[in-house]
């Protein structure tokens, strides 16, 4: 789960991480009022959206008076911010964050991420702040500092000092940097975060400040942190993925036109690969899990069909703990209650597969059956092409 910058800063401030003074606004008038509250003579207005690269897309504005703050916020509200990370659909701005500008002497990149290869928290830092980590790795790989945290003891002060020295932080600010680094790690560890990113971390005359902040959390651990779960902003998420999560389904929307209903993440990825190999494009990743009950299957069909781009559906079930006859009954009941109007291909394998196939055959429903995954993918792509050709208007001589 992602959260907004202002939320991440509020969390990190509670762990001793210095952040600029700021305030949230839901209207241009409120943004100007926040500037008066903060004081000073320069402010930064930031669009609060779940994507990076906001500055290049016009989502970050430096303002020299309250009128400029008002105008900047007024321009951002309701705007669809398209960045290199958001995709072409972009993210709509519903709130902005106003904070006092700071005098920057140096920008630094600092990130904490769960490295699944080493099964450790990896600290990645670079003196080239203000850039995306991918750009830093490509353009300035020599500036990267990596430090692995041993989970048995956690982040140690000597590690934080080594990182601070490696970043060239002035001696008078090293201890402040150490406290900031330790605070970021404590926030990540105690709140089950997957990632904490400070970009940029800036050096000022007074010390070090987290000028921007990003945090993501492990969805599976949110039950332990209700206060974090409440920070979720569904307006920034794919509506299909949000509906799926609320119904206990694992769904990722894609840009193709062949919907996938599969049990198991690995099988779902293999199914998408086979669709591509057969010349099609998957419309989604959907894992319905092990309990493919009629109700669960019906939810999956409704979710897939809510995507207007879907022009065919491939159901690929390998029954291990489950049973193919139960799954087939669920498919039949789901289709009788909610008929689909696009070609449907079903491949069943595993426990009680023969009975499952008989149930599908006896149903009388327009189900295209397949025995192997390759066959199912080929039939789904061919059925989609045939259906599209049938629906195209005929040329009149």
Secondary structure, DSSP 8 states (H G I E B T S, - for coil): -B--HHHHHHHHHTTT--B--EEEESSHHHHHHHHHHH-SS-EEEEE--S-S-TTTTT-EEEESSHHHHHHHHHHHTT-EE--TTT-TT-EE---EEEEE----SEEEEEEEEEETTTTEEEEEEES-TTS-HHHHHHH-GGGEEEEEE-TTT---HHHHHHHHHHTT--GGGHHHHHHHHHHHHHHHHHTTEEEEEEEEEEE-SS-EEE-S-EEEE-GGGGGG-HHHHTT--GGGS-HHHHHHHHTT-EEEE-SSSEEEEESSHHHHHHHHHHHHHTT--B-EEEE--S---HHHHHHHHHHHHTSTT--EEEEEEEESSS-HHHHHHHHHHHHHHS---SEEEEEEEETTHHHHHHHHHHT---EEEESSHHHHHHHHHHHHHHHHHHHS-----
